[in-house]
């Protein structure tokens, strides 16, 4: 299994700076930020010559791109913004082809005003994703959704309904156990249930402050936070074992959202910990 990093969490440096850091510190791959105007890869301005230059630099550094990542709202309530975001994901797909990458990571969209997540899935996602997926399939690209709790796929019932309505084989998950664990959802059972939909994974942990939880209850904030893998409650050996058992042998892409660690310290700490299991 490969250890990677989401480049957006490294801060402002250009892609060459991130490549140098990742290569010098033993990473295998990069989940490259590709949002609109990104300093790392901007799909709207990526040329064939620049793509070839990036591939050469990655090869020299012993790295590869695990996915392009653009976490934007494709179910935006504003029609103009929605269309712009959908078009941007199309550009990400085109950029992935230029770079020889087969996964684009994005979001399932946000719930529409006045609609539940389930209603948004049934009424909006079914309009947005099928054309994108058909376009991606024609290019040999898969679309992987991060299961961030604020989006339309908060829990496993949402996942099940989404894939029931949109069963395209190139539609799946950028599986992140950290969003499940603080909700009390069994992330190991989720791996078993949705194994064939796992195209990419985020490696992020969750710290539970149990004395605050017992004092304030789970309806109040401040009793959990995202941390570097190994510093929270996720059982990484069991989790990676479940991924392997279900046929996933891809990337564990560290998403650094631990406010107590610098980018460099956090990424290196997470990589060293995950290497024990991966």
KAGIWO-V348453 format. One record per residue. PSI is psi as a letter, one per 20 degrees, with the letter a starting at -180 (999 if undefined). D_FIRST is the distance of its C-alpha to the first C-alpha in whole Angstrom. Layout:
BEGIN
psi:PSI d_first:D_FIRST
psi:PSI d_first:D_FIRST
END
This chain:
BEGIN
psi:q d_first:0
psi:q d_first:4
psi:p d_first:7
psi:a d_first:10
psi:q d_first:13
psi:o d_first:16
psi:h d_first:19
psi:h d_first:22
psi:i d_first:21
psi:i d_first:22
psi:b d_first:26
psi:i d_first:28
psi:q d_first:27
psi:r d_first:27
psi:h d_first:23
psi:h d_first:24
psi:g d_first:24
psi:g d_first:21
psi:g d_first:19
psi:g d_first:21
psi:g d_first:20
psi:g d_first:16
psi:g d_first:17
psi:h d_first:19
psi:j d_first:17
psi:k d_first:13
psi:q d_first:11
psi:h d_first:9
psi:r d_first:11
psi:p d_first:14
psi:o d_first:15
psi:p d_first:18
psi:p d_first:21
psi:k d_first:24
psi:r d_first:26
psi:p d_first:30
psi:j d_first:31
psi:q d_first:28
psi:i d_first:28
psi:f d_first:24
psi:p d_first:25
psi:o d_first:28
psi:h d_first:28
psi:h d_first:31
psi:j d_first:32
psi:p d_first:29
psi:r d_first:31
psi:h d_first:30
psi:h d_first:31
psi:h d_first:29
psi:g d_first:26
psi:h d_first:26
psi:g d_first:26
psi:g d_first:23
psi:h d_first:21
psi:g d_first:23
psi:h d_first:22
psi:g d_first:19
psi:g d_first:19
psi:h d_first:21
psi:i d_first:19
psi:k d_first:15
psi:r d_first:14
psi:r d_first:13
psi:p d_first:14
psi:h d_first:12
psi:r d_first:15
psi:q d_first:19
psi:p d_first:20
psi:o d_first:23
psi:n d_first:24
psi:r d_first:28
psi:o d_first:30
psi:i d_first:31
psi:k d_first:33
psi:p d_first:35
psi:h d_first:39
psi:o d_first:40
psi:h d_first:41
psi:g d_first:40
psi:g d_first:37
psi:g d_first:36
psi:g d_first:36
psi:g d_first:35
psi:g d_first:32
psi:g d_first:31
psi:h d_first:32
psi:g d_first:30
psi:h d_first:27
psi:g d_first:29
psi:h d_first:29
psi:g d_first:25
psi:g d_first:24
psi:g d_first:27
psi:h d_first:25
psi:g d_first:21
psi:g d_first:23
psi:h d_first:25
psi:i d_first:21
psi:k d_first:20
psi:p d_first:17
psi:j d_first:17
psi:p d_first:16
psi:p d_first:19
psi:p d_first:19
psi:a d_first:22
psi:r d_first:24
psi:j d_first:26
psi:r d_first:29
psi:q d_first:31
psi:p d_first:34
psi:q d_first:37
psi:p d_first:40
psi:j d_first:42
psi:q d_first:40
psi:r d_first:37
psi:g d_first:33
psi:g d_first:34
psi:h d_first:37
psi:g d_first:35
psi:g d_first:32
psi:h d_first:35
psi:h d_first:37
psi:g d_first:35
psi:h d_first:32
psi:i d_first:33
psi:h d_first:35
psi:g d_first:32
psi:h d_first:29
psi:g d_first:31
psi:h d_first:32
psi:g d_first:29
psi:h d_first:27
psi:g d_first:29
psi:g d_first:29
psi:g d_first:25
psi:h d_first:25
psi:i d_first:28
psi:j d_first:25
psi:k d_first:22
psi:q d_first:21
psi:q d_first:19
psi:p d_first:20
psi:p d_first:18
psi:p d_first:20
psi:p d_first:19
psi:l d_first:21
psi:p d_first:23
psi:h d_first:26
psi:i d_first:29
psi:a d_first:28
psi:i d_first:29
psi:m d_first:26
psi:g d_first:27
psi:r d_first:26
psi:h d_first:25
psi:h d_first:29
psi:g d_first:28
psi:g d_first:25
psi:g d_first:27
psi:g d_first:30
psi:g d_first:28
psi:h d_first:26
psi:g d_first:29
psi:h d_first:31
psi:n d_first:29
psi:j d_first:27
psi:p d_first:26
psi:h d_first:23
psi:k d_first:21
psi:o d_first:22
psi:b d_first:19
psi:q d_first:17
psi:n d_first:15
psi:p d_first:15
psi:o d_first:16
psi:h d_first:17
psi:h d_first:19
psi:h d_first:22
psi:g d_first:22
psi:h d_first:22
psi:i d_first:25
psi:i d_first:27
psi:j d_first:27
psi:p d_first:25
psi:o d_first:22
psi:h d_first:19
psi:g d_first:18
psi:h d_first:20
psi:h d_first:19
psi:g d_first:16
psi:g d_first:18
psi:h d_first:21
psi:k d_first:19
psi:g d_first:16
psi:i d_first:17
psi:i d_first:17
psi:o d_first:14
psi:i d_first:13
psi:q d_first:11
psi:q d_first:11
psi:p d_first:13
psi:o d_first:12
psi:q d_first:16
psi:r d_first:18
psi:p d_first:22
psi:p d_first:24
psi:p d_first:27
psi:n d_first:31
psi:h d_first:32
psi:h d_first:36
psi:h d_first:36
psi:g d_first:35
psi:h d_first:37
psi:g d_first:40
psi:h d_first:39
psi:r d_first:38
psi:i d_first:35
psi:i d_first:37
psi:q d_first:37
psi:r d_first:35
psi:j d_first:33
psi:i d_first:32
psi:q d_first:28
psi:q d_first:26
psi:p d_first:23
psi:r d_first:21
psi:q d_first:18
psi:p d_first:15
psi:i d_first:17
psi:j d_first:21
psi:b d_first:21
psi:i d_first:21
psi:p d_first:18
psi:n d_first:17
psi:h d_first:13
psi:g d_first:13
psi:g d_first:14
psi:g d_first:13
psi:h d_first:9
psi:g d_first:11
psi:g d_first:13
psi:g d_first:10
psi:g d_first:9
psi:h d_first:12
psi:j d_first:13
psi:j d_first:11
psi:p d_first:8
psi:k d_first:5
psi:c d_first:5
psi:q d_first:6
psi:o d_first:7
psi:o d_first:11
psi:p d_first:13
psi:o d_first:16
psi:o d_first:19
psi:k d_first:22
psi:o d_first:23
psi:i d_first:27
psi:i d_first:27
psi:p d_first:25
psi:r d_first:25
psi:g d_first:22
psi:g d_first:22
psi:g d_first:22
psi:g d_first:20
psi:g d_first:17
psi:g d_first:17
psi:g d_first:17
psi:g d_first:14
psi:g d_first:12
psi:h d_first:14
psi:g d_first:13
psi:h d_first:10
psi:h d_first:9
psi:h d_first:11
psi:h d_first:9
psi:999 d_first:5
END
